[in-house]
C-alpha cells in the first residue's frame, strides 16, 4: 500500500473523529436513549475504526462524511435489532424520521440532538466536574487521557467522574427539553463552556500557552446555543461569545519568539486579530440592546476596553475598575477581587493594590492559588521591594503545577538577582 495514502486516510479519519464524533453520539443516543449513551459511543468508535481500515484499503470515498454517517446508521440499526434495545426504540416511535426511513442525520437533527445532549450533561444532579468531563467526552470527542491532561488530573479520576456522570445521565430524559428546562440549565451550560474556554486559554497543566482545541470547541458549543430556535434569551450567549472572541484576538501576541509568556503590557498589539475583535464587538452590540447586566456582559466589556486601547498606557483603567466593582457586586469571587487589584494598581498605585490583596488573603483561601503570590511579586517589583518580590515569586513557583509557569517564574526570579542584597541572591 502507498504510505502516503495510508497516512492521509488515517489523518482524515482522525479529523472526522474530532469533528463528527459528538454529532454522531448525540443523534444515536437520541434514538437509543440516554441510558445507552455508552453503546452510542461504542458505535461511533467502531465507525471510526471501520473508516480507518476501509479507507486505507480502498481509498478515501468521494464523500467521506456521508460514508461515516451511513456506516454509523447501519451499526445503529444492528444494535436496535438486539433485544435489549428494541423496547426502548419502539417507545420512541414518535421520533421521526425513523432510522429505517433513510439517512436521518440532517443538519437540523444533528444540531438539535447536540443541544439536547448538552443540556442533559449539565443536569443539576450531575456534579460540575462530571458535567465538563461528559461534555468533552460525549459532545467533543476528547479521550479520557486528553481530558485528564487538560485538567491536570489522571485517567482514573476522570474515568470515575465519567462513570458517575453517566450513571446520572441515564436518569435524564432527552425528551424533557422545553423552555422551563432551558431556563433552569442555561446558566450551568454557559458556565461549562466558559470553564472549557478558560482551560484552553490558561492551561493548568500542559506546557503550552494556549490549548487552541479547547478554545475553539467552547466557541463551537456557544454558537450551537446561539443558533438554536429553542433558546429565546440569548443575551448571556452573546456576551460569552464576545468575551471569547476578544480573548481569541490576542492568541498570536501572547508568546514571544523565544517562548516567553507575555502579559498585556508586553504584547505587540499589531498582532491582535482585528477580525476577531470586530466579531466580538458585534456580539457585544447585541448585548447593549438588553437591559440585563450579567457576569459575562461585564467581563466582555472589560475585555473590549483592552482591545480598544491603542496602547497599554491609554487603557481606560478607571472605567475598567468601575466594571470590576459591578462584577464584585454580582459575584463575590476571590478571583475577581484579585483581577480587580491589578486594575487598582494602575489607578491608585501598587502600594494600595498590595494592601487590598493582603486583606483579600485574610478573608479567603486565594493565597493557595499561584496567581496570588505571582501578582504580589509583580507589585513588589514595581515598588522596588526586591526581597519581598523574590519571596512572592518563590511561593508562586511552589504552588503552580504548570511547567510553563514554573519556567516563567524562574526567569523572573533570575531577573531580580542583580537588585538583591548579596545574602539573598
Secondary structure, 3 states (H helix, E strand, C coil): CCHHHHHHHHHHHHHHHHHHHHHHHHHHHHHHCHHHHHHHHHHHHHHHHHHHHHHHHHCCCCCHHHHHHHHHHHHHHHHHHCHHHHHHHHCCCCCCCCHHHCCCCCHHHHHHHHHHHHHHHCCCCCCHHHHHHHHHHHHCCCCHHHHHHHCCCCHHHHHHHHHHHHHHHCCCCCCCCCHHHHHHHHHHHHHHHHHHHHHHHCCCCCCCCCCHHHHHHHHHHHHHHHHCCCCCCCHHHHHHHHHHHHHHCCHHHCECCCCCECCCCCCCHHHCCHHHHHHHHHHHHHHHCCCCCCHHHHHHHHHHHHHHCCCCCCCCHHHHHHHHHHHHHHCCCHHHHHHHHHHHHHHHCHHHHHHHHHHHHHHCCHHHCHHHHHHHHHHHHHCCCHHHHHHHHHHHHHHCCCHHHHHHHHHHHHHHHHHCCCCCC
